[in-house]
Amino acid sequence: QVQLVESGGGLVQAGGSLRLSCAASGRTFSSYVMGWFRQAPGKGREFVAAISWSGAGTIYADSVKGRFTISRDNAKKTVYLQMNSLKPEDTAVYYCAADLQFGPTLASEYDYWGQGTQVTVSS
């Protein structure tokens, strides 16, 4: 089992940047694929990005491609989401999640979740 804690959310103006972090504890972090999802009010949980066990592979949602970058540091048991050129439509609660397989982009495929961190982008 793995426990996940997100941090780094906040309020930022459109065009600004934020970096989210997700610290893991428990079983071997490098055994897990890590993903970021987000959920806006009244909407379902949306896939944002995922990174493979070593960090060599990444997947992005079309809506964030070119603006967001996912990375991980297995020694620190931490995954990051660098968010640049933020837009008001990026406003949501952001969650990190862990899974054993690389590729799935559905929230239901991920086994472990953090509590979420709020990101608000003002226009």
C-alpha positions in Angstrom: 0.0 0.0 0.0 1.1 3.6 -0.6 0.0 6.8 1.1 0.0 10.0 -1.0 0.0 13.7 0.1 -0.3 16.6 -2.3 0.9 20.1 -1.8 1.7 23.2 -3.8 -1.8 24.4 -4.8 -3.0 27.9 -4.5 -4.3 31.0 -6.2 -2.6 32.3 -9.4 -3.4 34.7 -12.2 -3.9 33.5 -15.7 -0.6 33.0 -17.4 1.1 32.1 -14.2 2.8 29.0 -13.0 2.5 26.5 -10.1 4.3 23.4 -9.1 2.4 20.6 -7.4 4.2 17.9 -5.4 3.0 14.6 -4.2 4.9 12.8 -1.5 4.5 9.1 -1.1 5.1 6.8 1.8 4.7 3.1 2.3 5.7 0.4 -0.2 8.4 0.9 -2.9 7.5 4.1 -4.7 9.3 3.1 -7.9 7.0 0.1 -8.3 4.1 2.5 -9.0 3.1 4.5 -12.1 2.1 7.9 -10.9 -0.7 10.1 -12.3 -2.3 13.5 -11.8 -6.0 14.0 -12.1 -8.2 17.0 -11.5 -11.8 17.6 -10.7 -13.7 20.9 -11.2 -16.9 21.7 -9.4 -19.8 19.7 -10.9 -17.5 17.7 -13.2 -16.0 14.2 -13.1 -12.4 13.4 -12.3 -10.3 14.2 -15.4 -6.9 12.7 -16.3 -4.1 15.2 -16.5 -0.8 13.3 -16.8 1.0 10.1 -15.9 4.6 9.0 -15.6 6.1 5.5 -15.8 8.0 3.8 -13.0 11.5 5.2 -14.0 10.1 8.4 -15.5 11.1 7.5 -19.0 7.5 7.5 -20.2 4.9 10.2 -19.9 1.3 10.7 -21.0 -0.6 14.0 -21.1 -4.2 15.0 -21.7 -4.5 17.1 -24.9 -5.8 20.0 -22.8 -2.5 20.4 -20.9 0.0 19.2 -23.5 2.8 21.7 -23.9 1.9 23.6 -20.7 2.2 21.0 -17.9 5.2 18.7 -17.2 5.1 15.6 -15.0 8.3 14.4 -13.3 9.3 12.1 -10.5 12.2 11.7 -8.0 12.2 8.1 -6.9 14.9 8.7 -4.2 12.6 11.4 -2.7 9.4 9.3 -3.3 7.9 12.4 -4.9 6.1 13.2 -8.1 5.7 16.7 -9.5 3.4 18.5 -11.8 4.8 21.8 -13.2 2.0 23.9 -14.6 2.8 26.8 -16.8 0.6 29.2 -18.8 -2.3 28.5 -16.5 -5.8 29.2 -17.7 -9.0 29.8 -15.7 -10.3 26.5 -17.0 -7.4 24.7 -15.2 -9.2 25.6 -11.9 -9.9 22.4 -10.0 -8.8 20.2 -7.1 -5.8 18.3 -8.3 -5.2 14.7 -7.1 -2.2 12.4 -7.4 -2.8 8.7 -7.8 -0.7 5.5 -8.0 -1.2 2.4 -10.1 0.9 -0.6 -11.0 0.3 -0.3 -14.8 1.3 2.4 -17.2 -1.2 3.5 -19.8 -4.6 3.8 -18.1 -6.1 7.3 -18.1 -9.3 6.4 -16.2 -9.5 7.3 -12.6 -11.1 3.9 -11.9 -7.9 2.2 -13.0 -5.8 3.9 -10.2 -5.6 2.2 -6.8 -4.3 4.8 -4.4 -5.2 8.5 -4.1 -4.2 11.6 -2.2 -6.6 14.0 -0.6 -6.2 16.7 -3.3 -4.9 20.2 -3.5 -6.9 23.2 -4.8 -5.7 25.2 -7.7 -7.5 28.4 -8.6 -6.6 30.4 -11.7 -8.1 33.9 -11.8 -8.7 35.7 -15.1 
